[in-house]
């Protein structure tokens, strides 16, 4: 199953596919997404940013491409 998901995510295009899926995926994992992809606005090199705890420690997750 992991191989199928990994291959599916690798084949997604960045615009309108991965950008739409990643914030929802992080949110469903219990993280608070505070920066989402946007066209035309400044993002300072960060596409998606979230914070929260997965293994008990508060962490920031920064995704860029």
C-alpha positions as CSV (number, residue, x, y, z in Angstrom):
1,X,0.0,0.0,0.0
2,X,2.8,2.4,0.8
3,X,4.3,1.8,-2.6
4,X,1.0,2.7,-4.3
5,X,0.6,5.9,-2.3
6,X,4.3,6.9,-2.9
7,X,3.9,6.4,-6.7
8,X,0.6,8.2,-6.8
9,X,2.1,11.2,-4.9
10,X,5.2,11.2,-7.1
11,X,3.1,11.5,-10.3
12,X,1.0,14.5,-9.1
13,X,1.7,17.8,-10.7
14,X,2.6,20.6,-8.3
15,X,-0.1,23.1,-9.4
16,X,-3.8,22.2,-8.6
17,X,-3.0,18.6,-7.7
18,X,-0.3,18.3,-5.0
19,X,-1.0,21.9,-3.8
20,X,-4.6,20.9,-3.2
21,X,-3.9,17.6,-1.5
22,X,-1.0,18.3,0.8
23,X,-2.7,20.9,3.1
24,X,-5.7,18.6,3.5
25,X,-3.5,15.6,4.2
26,X,-1.5,17.5,6.9
27,X,-4.8,18.8,8.5
28,X,-6.2,15.2,8.7
29,X,-3.0,14.1,10.4
30,X,-3.9,16.6,13.2
31,X,-1.5,19.4,12.2
32,X,-2.5,23.1,12.0
33,X,-1.8,24.4,8.5
34,X,-0.9,28.1,8.7
35,X,0.4,28.6,5.1
36,X,-1.2,27.3,2.0
37,X,0.0,27.6,-1.7
38,X,-1.2,30.8,-3.3
39,X,-0.6,32.3,-6.8
40,X,0.7,35.8,-6.9
41,X,1.4,36.2,-3.2
42,X,4.7,36.1,-1.4
43,X,5.5,32.7,0.1
44,X,9.2,33.2,0.9
45,X,10.1,29.8,-0.6
46,X,7.6,27.9,1.5
47,X,4.6,26.2,-0.2
48,X,2.9,24.6,2.8
49,X,3.7,25.2,6.5
50,X,2.1,23.5,9.4
51,X,2.7,22.9,13.1
52,X,1.6,20.3,15.6
53,X,2.7,17.1,17.2
54,X,2.8,13.7,15.6
55,X,5.0,11.9,18.1
56,X,4.3,13.9,21.2
57,X,6.7,16.8,20.5
58,X,5.5,20.1,19.0
59,X,7.2,20.6,15.6
60,X,7.0,22.8,12.5
61,X,6.6,21.2,9.2
62,X,7.7,23.2,6.1
63,X,7.2,21.8,2.6
64,X,8.7,23.4,-0.4
65,X,9.3,22.3,-4.0
